Amino acid sequence: PPIIVRDFATALGMKPFKLISELMEMGIFASMNQAIDEPVAIKVGEKHGFQLEIKHRGEAAQQIQQSAKEKAKVKEQAAAEAEVQNLAMRPPVVCILGHVDHGKTSLLDAIRKADVAAGEAGGITQHIGAYQIEHSERKITFLDTPGHAAFTKMRARGADVTDIAVLVVAADDGFMPQTDEALKHAQNAGVTLMVAINKMDVKGANIERVKQQMQERNIAPEDWGGETVTVPVSALKGTGITDLLDMILLQADVLELKANAKTEASGIIIESQIEVGRGPLATVIVQRGTLRVGDSIVCGPNWAKVRAMFDDQGKNIKEAPPSTPVRVIGWSGAPDSGAEFKSVKNAREAENLAEEAEHLIRKNTGTTDAAPKEVSVESLFANIAATQAKTLKLIIKTDVFGSTEAVRNVLENIKSSKVSLEIVSVEVGLVSKTDILLASAAGAVVIGFNTKLENGVTPVAKHHGVRIETYGIIYELADKVRDMMADMLDPDL
Ligand code: GDP
């Protein structure tokens, strides 16, 4: 009997998304409703302290052994108690989202400049994907890849690293398409939302209009009787930055962000690259525990004996407690952004675990024939029709930013009263495996405009029954989308 991802996640008490991303780490690309092989299930179960008993005869498909479960529970309880005792406040992790040109990058720069401690240290600012500042003698961590592309990617892997999202809205422009998209992403992620009304210095700045627009979107500002903390700023002149940081700290207090610093470190990869002379580097944010030089960590098929750690000023760091972003040197290979790392006993264990993951990826086994190998357009539409009612969802990838706007405009002009069109995301870049997983989870079709597929995407898409269409001409794209919408209405399907 098949072990379905969704049911298995429930049995283990984890979010399906989390399980999917864990499987990905093992090189297994399975969606919610697909089955995984027994050995894989057993391995995942063990990782979470469960022992799996597969019943081949009899009616029960699989059952989690009761005694093991209870034992695990007792262990968990003891761990939980220790955990509560060791919980301590941790800095908030903040990301900045908003429409292009509304000042995300400028705001990130202004915030960095406002950091007195860093100014005194005289380090050289490096973009490592995240930085930490000190304000009112407290720390705040910022992800400094502006825009929601990075944010979405991490979430697609089940990584929730952000606590607070600051939505930047230019006071002269007001809400724009990407502002709304970013808002949707933040709301879906369930992070705390704040609004920074930027460019207060420009002529034509209209703070009231922005607040009106916020109210229309059910995120009314505090001074309008709503709950959204709203701070007027000018990233260019540096005004309002202190207020913004004060408000972030206040929100952090409300959220009571805590973590246990006295345990083995685990966290999320923010970004990675390979640098000549230093080998693979990865910026990580520690979420639990404290990461130290000399620790052995593993992340999917990659592992590291932490040789050195640096902050965003290029300064050597010996210890990284929760919420600290650090660049780690000593990796066997570059780990994926959004992937989870954890500290293990020693280098040998790290290497073994990484090798196992690598082995699984090589063999690319783990998925059973319960998954559809060839997917017809018909079954796809039937699928969409059955599960998604009458909404055609699209995930769009384009070559350059200008194209994203063009595609968006054309699609927004397609009108149909019976089928609605939902653009799940529009991003610049190659069609990636992450897009396929997102599409599989959302029941969306992937559209590439003037772009190509990353290596290995086609089999993953086939496996997940995700349809990919690529076009080079905008009218063809629009026509095809219209056809797809019409097909969804076909009563024969
Ligand atoms: P991003 O695309 O959201 O990262 O926006 P940028 O930070 O690159 O800013 C886009 C443009 O707006 C740049 O030319 C900035 O100099 C300008 N800009 C950003 N913030 C302000 C501001 O507070 N006031 C004014 N007048 N211009 C700003």
Boltz pocket constraint, residues with backbone or C-beta under 6 A from the ligand:
constraints:
  - pocket:
      binder: B
      contacts: [[A, 98], [A, 99], [A, 100], [A, 101], [A, 102], [A, 103], [A, 104], [A, 105], [A, 106], [A, 107], [A, 146], [A, 198], [A, 199], [A, 200], [A, 201], [A, 202], [A, 233], [A, 234], [A, 235], [A, 236], [A, 237]]
      max_distance: 6.0
